[in-house]
Amino acid sequence: MQLQQRINAFVKLGEFLGQFSNEAVQKDDNVNHNNLFFDGFKHQLKLAEEHNGWFTQENIKFAFASWNKALTHENINTWLKAYDINVSTPKQVAIIMAGNIPLVGFHDFLSVLITGHSVLIKQSSNDKHLLPYLAKYLEYVEPDFKGKITFTEEKLENFDAVIATGSNNTARYFEYYFKSKPSIIRNNRNSVAILTGNETPEDLKNLSEDIFRYYGLGCRNVSKLFVPKGYKFDAFFEAMYHWHPIVDKAKYANNYDYNKAVYLMSEFDMLENGFFMIKEDTSYASPIATLFYEYYKDTDSLKQKLEQEKQQIQCIVSNGFTENEIAFGATQKPKLWDYADSIDSVEFLLAI
């Protein structure tokens, strides 16, 4: 199968996802194989939400919209132009996927197949309905993918390389278990935002998307703020408030109530607005419905700190703070060339 065939297939998959990316699902008769897949995929969306309460229809459709925008000829060609995609001996690449947000492992899935390898997938039990259906659609669009996509719930066997994502604890297990294989092992990371006090109301409103999208469960979600000494949070809380309906979701509300009770009983200082709390803390990983913050004295010392602790950080959201920063509101809209943990997975796959 030629590279262009693979690209064309993923573009068609993106067009298929586009039907499910808006508030109202709308069938497009120009999309390939809709008679076979459209109604069935609507059912998969329902099953995904029933199985995992964090996967609301809104968040699932947001993920689909992101992939619909990413999977175009222009974007894929821009992504791949930096590489010589010429795999003479295709390998079997195992992927162990996380399940914190919908289709979180899709980029690895795409990368393995677009480079010409076969993929062996072990999904998280939290996200097991969407990708197998999309893989079946992909096989109908491009029959040469048949036999190249395998899902398993058993022990991984007969593979040449592995991409595994998990917690810090499971990452240590992965590193030991897969020590004899070429591998990318990812562990817990969190994203931070740098505020100066000069942000516009629009900046802060955009930041709220980085904080609350997917309930804050993604590694690209901002879980920690760095603010200057004396920073006033009034404008920040005002910009967050339009997300207040989030507390109507039972799973989020339960976490908010629990964490608030813990902080109150522990007599921790924190600020809250009825659906969201901020707490001064040096940690990067904050609980659901909570955002940690830390004061900084000057930008030079903060840059030094973040460089020293970069293994804990996925994204830095700021305006003019650092070269590789993410704009406010853009963390959950990554480009195809925005690699998790800054590890170039395509380069890895072309070298195995």
C-alpha positions as CSV (number, residue, x, y, z in Angstrom):
1,M,0.0,0.0,0.0
2,Q,1.4,3.4,-1.0
3,L,1.7,6.4,1.3
4,Q,-0.9,8.3,-0.7
5,Q,-3.4,5.5,-0.2
6,R,-2.9,5.7,3.5
7,I,-3.2,9.5,3.6
8,N,-6.4,9.4,1.5
9,A,-8.0,6.8,3.8
10,F,-7.4,9.0,6.9
11,V,-8.7,12.0,5.2
12,K,-11.9,10.1,4.5
13,L,-12.0,9.0,8.1
14,G,-11.7,12.7,9.1
15,E,-14.7,13.5,6.9
16,F,-16.7,10.7,8.5
17,L,-15.9,12.1,12.0
18,G,-17.0,15.6,10.8
19,Q,-20.6,14.4,10.8
20,F,-20.4,13.8,14.6
21,S,-18.4,16.9,15.6
22,N,-21.3,19.4,15.9
23,E,-23.9,19.7,18.6
24,A,-26.4,18.1,16.2
25,V,-25.2,15.0,14.4
26,Q,-25.8,15.6,10.7
27,K,-25.4,12.9,8.0
28,D,-23.5,13.9,4.9
29,D,-24.5,11.7,1.9
30,N,-21.2,12.4,0.3
31,V,-19.2,10.6,3.0
32,N,-18.1,7.1,2.0
33,H,-19.9,4.0,3.4
34,N,-22.3,6.0,5.4
35,N,-25.0,3.4,4.7
36,L,-23.0,0.9,6.6
37,F,-21.4,3.0,9.4
38,F,-23.3,6.2,10.2
39,D,-26.2,4.8,12.4
40,G,-23.9,2.3,14.1
41,F,-21.4,5.0,15.1
42,K,-24.2,7.1,16.6
43,H,-24.9,4.0,18.8
44,Q,-21.2,3.8,19.7
45,L,-21.3,7.4,21.0
46,K,-24.1,6.4,23.3
47,L,-22.3,3.3,24.5
48,A,-19.2,5.3,25.2
49,E,-21.0,7.7,27.4
50,E,-22.9,5.0,29.2
51,H,-19.7,3.1,29.9
52,N,-17.7,6.1,31.1
53,G,-19.6,9.1,32.6
54,W,-16.7,11.4,31.9
55,F,-17.2,10.9,28.2
56,T,-20.1,13.2,27.7
57,Q,-21.5,13.7,24.2
58,E,-20.1,17.3,24.3
59,N,-16.5,16.1,25.0
60,I,-16.7,13.2,22.6
61,K,-17.9,15.5,19.8
62,F,-15.1,18.0,20.7
63,A,-12.6,15.3,20.2
64,F,-14.1,14.4,16.8
65,A,-14.1,18.0,15.8
66,S,-10.4,18.2,16.6
67,W,-9.6,15.1,14.4
68,N,-11.9,16.3,11.7
69,K,-9.9,19.5,11.4
70,A,-6.5,17.7,11.7
71,L,-7.2,14.9,9.1
72,T,-7.0,16.9,5.9
73,H,-4.6,16.5,3.0
74,E,-3.0,19.8,3.8
75,N,-2.4,19.0,7.5
76,I,-1.2,15.5,6.9
77,N,1.2,16.5,4.1
78,T,2.5,19.4,6.2
79,W,3.1,16.9,9.0
80,L,4.9,14.3,6.9
81,K,7.0,16.5,4.7
82,A,9.8,16.5,7.3
83,Y,10.2,12.7,6.9
84,D,11.2,10.2,4.4
85,I,8.3,7.8,4.8
86,N,9.8,4.7,3.3
87,V,9.4,1.6,5.4
88,S,10.9,-1.4,3.5
89,T,10.2,-3.9,6.3
90,P,6.9,-3.2,8.1
91,K,6.9,-4.1,11.8
92,Q,4.2,-4.9,14.3
93,V,3.9,-2.1,16.8
94,A,2.0,-2.5,20.0
95,I,0.2,0.4,21.6
96,I,-1.0,0.5,25.2
97,M,-3.5,3.3,25.3
98,A,-4.7,5.5,28.1
99,G,-8.4,6.2,28.6
100,N,-8.6,9.6,30.3
101,I,-10.2,11.4,27.3
102,P,-11.9,10.2,24.2
103,L,-9.6,8.8,21.5
104,V,-6.6,9.8,23.5
105,G,-4.5,7.1,21.7
106,F,-5.6,8.0,18.2
107,H,-2.4,9.9,17.3
108,D,-0.3,6.8,18.0
109,F,-2.7,4.7,16.0
110,L,-2.4,7.2,13.1
111,S,1.3,7.4,13.3
112,V,1.9,3.7,13.2
113,L,-0.4,3.1,10.2
114,I,0.6,6.2,8.3
115,T,4.3,5.1,8.4
116,G,3.4,1.7,7.0
117,H,3.6,-0.5,10.0
118,S,0.9,-2.8,11.5
119,V,-0.6,-2.0,14.9
120,L,-1.5,-4.2,17.9
121,I,-3.7,-2.3,20.3
122,K,-4.5,-2.8,23.9
123,Q,-7.1,-0.3,24.9
124,S,-8.0,1.1,28.3
125,S,-11.2,-0.3,29.6
126,N,-12.4,3.3,30.0
127,D,-12.3,4.0,26.2
128,K,-13.1,0.8,24.2
129,H,-16.0,1.6,22.0
130,L,-14.9,4.3,19.6
131,L,-11.6,3.3,18.0
132,P,-12.5,-0.3,17.0
133,Y,-15.5,1.0,15.1
134,L,-13.3,3.7,13.4
135,A,-10.7,1.1,12.5
136,K,-13.4,-1.0,10.8
137,Y,-14.5,2.0,8.8
138,L,-10.8,2.6,7.8
139,E,-10.6,-1.0,6.5
140,Y,-13.7,-0.4,4.4
141,V,-12.3,2.8,3.0
142,E,-8.9,1.2,2.3
143,P,-9.1,-2.6,2.1
144,D,-5.3,-2.9,2.3
145,F,-5.5,-2.0,6.0
146,K,-7.2,-5.3,6.6
147,G,-4.9,-7.5,8.6
148,K,-2.8,-4.5,9.8
149,I,-5.0,-3.5,12.7
150,T,-5.5,-5.9,15.7
151,F,-7.2,-5.3,19.0
152,T,-6.5,-7.5,22.0
153,E,-7.4,-7.8,25.7
154,E,-4.9,-10.5,26.3
155,K,-1.2,-10.3,27.0
156,L,0.7,-8.6,24.3
157,E,2.7,-11.0,22.1
158,N,4.5,-11.1,18.7
159,F,5.4,-7.4,18.4
160,D,8.6,-5.6,17.4
161,A,8.2,-2.2,19.2
162,V,5.8,-0.6,21.7
163,I,4.3,2.8,22.6
164,A,2.8,2.7,26.1
165,T,1.1,5.4,28.1
166,G,0.2,5.1,31.7
167,S,0.7,6.4,35.2
168,N,4.1,6.9,36.8
169,N,3.8,3.5,38.5
170,T,2.7,1.7,35.3
171,A,5.5,3.4,33.4
172,R,8.1,1.8,35.6
173,Y,6.5,-1.5,35.0
174,F,6.4,-0.9,31.2
175,E,10.1,0.1,31.2
176,Y,11.0,-3.2,32.9
177,Y,8.7,-5.4,30.9
178,F,9.5,-3.9,27.5
179,K,13.3,-3.4,28.2
180,S,14.2,-5.6,25.3
181,K,12.0,-3.8,22.7
182,P,12.3,-0.4,21.1
183,S,9.8,1.7,23.0
184,I,8.3,5.0,23.9
185,I,7.0,5.0,27.5
186,R,4.9,7.9,28.7
187,N,4.0,8.7,32.2
188,N,2.1,11.4,34.1
189,R,2.6,14.9,32.9
190,N,0.6,18.1,33.5
191,S,0.3,21.4,31.8
192,V,0.8,24.9,33.3
193,A,-0.1,28.5,32.5
194,I,2.0,31.5,33.2
195,L,0.1,34.6,34.1
196,T,1.6,38.1,34.4
197,G,-1.5,40.1,35.4
198,N,-1.6,41.8,32.0
199,E,-3.9,39.2,30.3
200,T,-7.0,40.4,28.6
201,P,-10.4,39.2,29.6
202,E,-10.3,37.2,26.3
203,D,-7.0,35.6,27.2
204,L,-8.4,34.4,30.6
205,K,-11.7,33.2,29.0
206,N,-9.6,31.2,26.5
207,L,-7.6,29.8,29.4
208,S,-10.8,28.4,30.9
209,E,-11.0,26.1,27.9
210,D,-7.5,24.7,28.8
211,I,-8.6,24.1,32.4
212,F,-12.1,22.7,32.1
213,R,-12.3,20.9,28.7
214,Y,-12.6,17.1,29.4
215,Y,-13.1,18.0,33.1
216,G,-9.3,18.7,33.3
217,L,-8.5,15.0,32.8
218,G,-6.0,15.3,30.0
219,C,-2.3,15.8,30.3
220,R,-2.7,18.9,28.1
221,N,-5.2,20.4,30.5
222,V,-3.8,23.2,32.6
223,S,-3.7,22.0,36.3
224,K,-1.3,24.6,37.6
225,L,-0.9,28.4,37.4
226,F,2.2,30.4,38.0
227,V,1.3,34.0,39.0
228,P,3.4,37.0,40.2
229,K,3.4,38.0,43.8
230,G,0.4,40.1,44.7
231,Y,-1.7,38.7,41.8
232,K,-5.4,39.4,42.2
233,F,-7.7,36.5,41.1
234,D,-10.9,38.6,40.6
235,A,-10.6,38.9,36.8
236,F,-9.5,35.2,36.7
237,F,-12.6,34.0,38.5
238,E,-14.8,36.2,36.4
239,A,-13.4,34.7,33.2
240,M,-13.9,31.1,34.6
241,Y,-17.5,31.7,35.5
242,H,-19.1,30.8,32.2
243,W,-18.1,27.2,32.9
244,H,-20.3,27.0,36.0
245,P,-22.8,24.5,34.4
246,I,-20.1,21.9,34.7
247,V,-21.0,21.4,38.3
248,D,-24.4,20.0,37.1
249,K,-22.6,16.9,36.0
250,A,-22.8,14.4,38.8
251,K,-19.3,13.0,38.6
252,Y,-17.7,16.4,38.6
253,A,-20.0,17.6,41.4
254,N,-19.1,14.6,43.5
255,N,-15.4,15.4,43.1
256,Y,-15.9,19.1,43.8
257,D,-17.8,18.3,47.0
258,Y,-15.3,15.7,48.2
259,N,-12.2,17.8,47.5
260,K,-13.7,20.9,49.1
261,A,-14.6,18.9,52.2
262,V,-11.0,17.6,52.4
263,Y,-9.6,21.1,52.1
264,L,-12.0,22.5,54.7
265,M,-11.4,19.7,57.2
266,S,-7.6,20.0,56.7
267,E,-7.9,23.8,57.2
268,F,-6.1,24.4,53.9
269,D,-6.4,27.9,52.5
270,M,-8.2,28.0,49.2
271,L,-10.5,30.2,47.1
272,E,-13.6,28.9,45.4
273,N,-16.6,30.1,43.5
274,G,-19.2,27.4,43.9
275,F,-17.9,25.0,41.3
276,F,-14.2,25.4,41.2
277,M,-11.3,25.8,43.7
278,I,-7.8,27.2,43.5
279,K,-5.2,26.3,46.1
280,E,-1.6,27.4,46.6
281,D,0.5,24.2,46.1
282,T,3.9,23.3,44.7
283,S,2.6,20.2,43.0
284,Y,1.7,20.0,39.3
285,A,-1.1,17.4,39.4
286,S,-4.3,18.9,40.9
287,P,-7.5,17.0,41.7
288,I,-10.6,17.4,39.6
289,A,-12.4,20.7,40.3
290,T,-9.2,22.2,41.7
291,L,-6.4,24.2,40.2
292,F,-3.1,24.7,42.0
293,Y,-1.2,28.0,41.8
294,E,2.3,29.1,42.8
295,Y,3.8,32.6,43.0
296,Y,7.0,33.5,41.1
297,K,9.4,36.3,41.8
298,D,10.7,36.9,38.3
299,T,10.5,35.2,34.9
300,D,14.2,34.2,34.8
301,S,13.9,32.1,37.9
302,L,10.6,30.7,36.8
303,K,12.1,29.6,33.4
304,Q,15.0,27.9,35.3
305,K,12.5,26.1,37.5
306,L,10.4,24.9,34.6
307,E,13.5,23.7,32.7
308,Q,14.6,21.7,35.7
309,E,11.2,20.2,36.1
310,K,10.3,19.8,32.4
311,Q,9.8,16.0,32.7
312,Q,6.7,16.8,34.7
313,I,5.3,19.3,32.2
314,Q,3.4,18.6,29.0
315,C,2.4,22.2,27.8
316,I,3.3,25.7,28.9
317,V,0.4,28.2,28.2
318,S,1.5,31.8,28.1
319,N,1.9,34.9,26.0
320,G,5.5,35.8,25.2
321,F,7.1,33.7,28.0
322,T,8.9,31.0,26.1
323,E,9.6,29.9,22.6
324,N,7.5,26.7,22.6
325,E,4.5,28.1,24.5
326,I,0.9,27.3,23.6
327,A,-1.6,30.1,23.1
328,F,-4.4,30.5,25.6
329,G,-7.3,28.2,24.7
330,A,-5.2,26.0,22.4
331,T,-4.0,23.1,24.5
332,Q,-6.7,20.7,23.5
333,K,-6.4,21.6,19.8
334,P,-2.9,20.1,19.0
335,K,-1.5,19.9,15.5
336,L,-0.4,16.6,14.1
337,W,3.2,17.6,14.8
338,D,2.6,18.4,18.4
339,Y,4.0,15.2,20.0
340,A,3.2,14.0,23.5
341,D,6.2,14.5,25.9
342,S,8.0,16.1,22.9
343,I,9.0,12.7,21.6
344,D,8.8,12.4,17.8
345,S,6.9,9.2,17.4
346,V,7.1,9.2,13.6
347,E,10.9,9.5,13.8
348,F,10.9,6.6,16.3
349,L,8.6,4.5,14.0
350,L,10.8,5.1,10.9
351,A,13.9,4.0,12.8
352,I,12.7,0.6,14.2
